[in-house]
């Protein structure tokens, strides 16, 4: 018995129809609402038991394409709330081939591994890592950070903790407002989130390296063991880039691991006006970043690079006999599973490889530069509107501001305005807190965003505020 189709021509026709629907959806990504809630009738339609008998291909294709209008909205040019990439229609080509191959990229000797090694080699060069470096494509920066910090942990214990466990209290350091994936990694690795020290930032919203040095010395005196410092290349709240070279110097002086959280900011290394601020990545022991954010590769695709391949392998490689390297299909070492926790892995490297072949780094860098300029333009426009208060000049591509009108509950008003703008579909900003104040947060990482989209955003915010003012008047 096989579950292959009885009639391949019917499958071909349905596949072409689904592809056509997907392309039409992406071609019109700039039109209509940014976000449309998933309707109740379609939610209800999902609630049924697993069918014992399969449905017809046409019915399933219709059910699939019915979902197209109800995504998170990040393909739309006025999706500003979170650091989401906006995707690439040509990415469908690689996804079709990857699905057709159905490759398990945990190991063995086949085309997918050579593609991934080439992508890693390209990234090694872009990030300025030495030839001794290794890397792995993963789902995103969260997993990449876990891989990097586990490698740092093993090196701190001279690789004995894999068998003996953690025998000392280790602590790490990140700037205030560092991404939650860092504290999550500390939790998963058994240190606890209290072992992650939040280092105050300076007037440029960068980690204060003098304070960092003092905190490390105080922890040493208290009998704790500092093992890693995490520099941020693109803070999620502000877009700030830490002084990575200064952090690298502190890490070297104190003999601890230097990791860079570069989820979206590190990929700006290819943009000339930002590259100088990111040069400190070249001195890191590890870096984590995403292709699916500012490079617009379709979700999901991230990367971790480790400066010393031997450290990377010793921290992760542990294969049972049935997965031993060998000749022919078994392939020689290393396998990707020697460098991370996943044995079953999809062929995500193919879409990154194809994306770079189709577009090249110059066009991607141009889109990054345009977003940075748009952030500056938006900040200038905000500063000229009396009802709005700009939190800071944008260091990169994130602009935070809020409605500031006397006599109103400003946190409540700004939160309500953001929700209203999202609900009416005109734009999708989000909120955050800066120095205790709730702010409207606008992230610009979309290659489709036009200057007029930023004007429409401000119009939508002011219009929603006018509608909601009375609900938030102070008594």
Order of alpha helices (4+ residues) and beta strands (2+ residues): alpha-alpha-alpha-alpha-alpha-beta-alpha-alpha-beta-alpha-beta-alpha-beta-alpha-beta-alpha-beta-beta-alpha-alpha-beta-beta-alpha-beta-beta-alpha
